[in-house]
Amino acid sequence: MERDLGVTAETLALFVRFWLTITPPLPNEAQASAQAKGRERYEGFIETLGRRLQKGQSFLREIPDDIRGGDAPDS
């Protein structure tokens, strides 16, 4: 459990650093539509997460398959 939590925290930290590094700020006139799209994408993310949790799927268990070049996980 401790190892999984460490991998999860490191994954999140790496993603946030990457995202903040490559994502340019939006001009003021584009922010409203970007926020609406963000809410839509977040809802899709939450639905996908809920389905995966109900099926007992785990990102941490898929990592070895991804490293070996296995099939892409179901979304």
Residue frames relative to the residue before (quaternion, step in Angstrom):
aa qw qx qy qz dx dy dz
M 1.0000 0.0000 0.0000 0.0000 0.00 0.00 0.00
E 0.6562 0.5120 -0.3159 0.4555 3.60 0.91 -0.88
R 0.6399 0.5215 -0.3179 0.4663 3.58 1.00 -0.84
D 0.6552 0.5131 -0.3074 0.4614 3.60 0.91 -0.91
L 0.6495 0.5075 -0.3167 0.4695 3.58 0.96 -0.83
G 0.6412 0.5222 -0.3167 0.4646 3.59 1.02 -0.79
V 0.6510 0.5009 -0.3094 0.4791 3.58 0.97 -0.87
T 0.6494 0.5217 -0.3123 0.4568 3.57 0.96 -0.85
A 0.6704 0.4909 -0.2984 0.4695 3.58 0.87 -0.92
E 0.6629 0.5003 -0.3053 0.4659 3.59 0.93 -0.85
T 0.6298 0.5333 -0.3241 0.4626 3.58 1.03 -0.80
L 0.6717 0.4911 -0.2943 0.4702 3.56 0.87 -0.94
A 0.6606 0.5109 -0.3103 0.4543 3.59 0.89 -0.90
L 0.6558 0.5064 -0.3089 0.4669 3.59 0.96 -0.84
F 0.6433 0.5182 -0.3185 0.4649 3.58 0.97 -0.84
V 0.6682 0.4979 -0.3100 0.4578 3.60 0.84 -0.96
R 0.6481 0.5081 -0.3266 0.4638 3.60 0.90 -0.85
F 0.6569 0.5097 -0.3042 0.4648 3.58 0.91 -0.93
W 0.6773 0.5020 -0.2941 0.4503 3.58 0.83 -1.01
L 0.6881 0.4789 -0.2907 0.4611 3.58 0.87 -0.91
T 0.6468 0.5360 -0.3142 0.4423 3.57 1.11 -0.65
I 0.8011 0.3429 -0.1657 0.4617 3.60 0.88 -0.88
T 0.6522 0.5342 -0.3217 0.4309 3.60 1.18 -0.37
P 0.2831 -0.7688 0.5461 0.1748 3.60 -0.54 1.12
P 0.5548 -0.5909 0.4474 0.3781 3.60 -1.13 0.48
L 0.4439 -0.6916 0.5071 0.2598 3.56 -1.14 0.68
P 0.5087 -0.6004 0.5023 0.3583 3.56 -1.14 0.54
N 0.6680 -0.5345 0.3370 0.3930 3.59 -1.13 0.63
E 0.6803 0.5112 -0.3033 0.4287 3.62 0.92 -0.85
A 0.6923 0.4639 -0.2788 0.4773 3.62 1.18 -0.36
Q 0.5144 0.7000 -0.4019 0.2895 3.59 1.20 -0.30
A 0.6395 0.5356 -0.3465 0.4291 3.64 0.91 -0.77
S 0.6946 0.4466 -0.2910 0.4831 3.61 0.84 -0.89
A 0.6247 0.5304 -0.3440 0.4584 3.61 1.05 -0.66
Q 0.6427 0.5129 -0.3241 0.4678 3.59 1.02 -0.75
A 0.6367 0.5162 -0.3260 0.4711 3.60 0.99 -0.80
K 0.6620 0.4879 -0.3006 0.4830 3.58 0.94 -0.89
G 0.6271 0.5460 -0.3286 0.4480 3.58 1.03 -0.76
R 0.6422 0.5096 -0.3212 0.4741 3.59 0.99 -0.82
E 0.6402 0.5243 -0.3147 0.4650 3.58 1.00 -0.86
R 0.6782 0.4838 -0.2881 0.4722 3.58 0.89 -0.93
Y 0.6320 0.5325 -0.3307 0.4557 3.60 1.03 -0.77
E 0.6338 0.5225 -0.3295 0.4656 3.58 0.98 -0.82
G 0.6456 0.5081 -0.3132 0.4763 3.59 1.00 -0.79
F 0.6266 0.5371 -0.3229 0.4632 3.56 1.04 -0.81
I 0.6724 0.4955 -0.2949 0.4641 3.58 0.88 -0.96
E 0.6366 0.5172 -0.3301 0.4673 3.61 0.98 -0.78
T 0.6602 0.4981 -0.3033 0.4733 3.59 0.92 -0.89
L 0.6385 0.5226 -0.3213 0.4648 3.58 0.95 -0.87
G 0.6572 0.5172 -0.3089 0.4530 3.58 0.91 -0.90
R 0.6521 0.5052 -0.3166 0.4683 3.60 0.95 -0.85
R 0.6601 0.5105 -0.3106 0.4552 3.59 0.93 -0.91
L 0.6655 0.4953 -0.3101 0.4644 3.58 0.92 -0.85
Q 0.6385 0.5241 -0.3300 0.4569 3.60 1.00 -0.76
K 0.6969 0.4532 -0.2631 0.4896 3.58 1.08 -0.75
G 0.4707 -0.6824 0.4378 0.3480 3.59 1.25 -0.23
Q 0.3895 0.7205 -0.4871 0.3031 3.58 1.20 0.42
S 0.1010 -0.7991 0.5920 0.0281 3.55 -1.11 0.75
F 0.4772 -0.6701 0.4993 0.2717 3.53 -0.85 1.03
L 0.6538 0.5330 -0.3229 0.4291 3.58 0.92 -0.88
R 0.6672 0.4820 -0.3076 0.4774 3.60 1.06 -0.64
E 0.6475 0.5253 -0.3198 0.4501 3.61 1.20 -0.42
I 0.5023 0.6878 -0.4183 0.3156 3.60 1.16 -0.47
P 0.6675 0.4837 -0.3402 0.4525 3.67 0.77 -0.81
D 0.6336 0.5210 -0.3331 0.4650 3.61 1.03 -0.70
D 0.6447 0.5180 -0.3179 0.4636 3.57 1.00 -0.83
I 0.6493 0.5195 -0.3153 0.4573 3.57 0.98 -0.82
R 0.6943 0.4540 -0.2653 0.4914 3.58 1.02 -0.80
G 0.5217 -0.6512 0.4103 0.3679 3.60 1.24 -0.14
G 0.2735 0.7846 -0.5098 0.2228 3.55 1.13 0.66
D 0.7127 -0.4222 0.3251 0.4562 3.55 -1.29 -0.03
A 0.5778 -0.5691 0.4576 0.3646 3.53 -1.24 0.54
P 0.5027 -0.6590 0.4610 0.3170 3.60 -0.99 0.77
D 0.5610 -0.5777 0.4703 0.3609 3.54 -1.24 0.51
S 0.2055 -0.7726 0.5847 0.1378 3.56 -1.09 0.68
